[in-house]
Amino acid sequence: MKLCSIPTVVELRKRLLLDLKFKYICGFDLNRPVPSKATFSRVFNSISTNNTLEKIFECWIETARNLGIIDSEIIAIDATNIKAYEKKQPKKEIEQDGTKYSGSSKKSQTSCCLV
């Protein structure tokens, strides 16, 4: 399981130990120690082998519906990586209103994190 482009539990713990803002955003008590690698592994194993994440997501959607954030008539979920094509726009070819661009593009891969 990869969280916010952090590839391993060791790196996740390291980030939580060094970045108090990240620790707070993740919901950890700033006055308590960060859980051990073994604890994270047990939790990740547990939630990946049952439908815990699905239940959390359904609760999240229900809360958003009750708050009027979404109407939930149609919900589409797609976690596919999207290759973006981007290149710095040459200044000489940008019109005054900033809408004209006739440059070429190059590939770059982007990913998204939703916490």
Buried (B, 14 or more C-beta within 10 A) or exposed (E): EEBBEBEEBEEBBEBBEEEEEBBEEBEBEEEEEBBEEEEBEEBBEEBEEEEEEEEEEEEEBEEBEEEEEEEEEEEEEEEEEEEEEEEEEEEEEBEEEEEEEEEEEEEEEEEEEEE
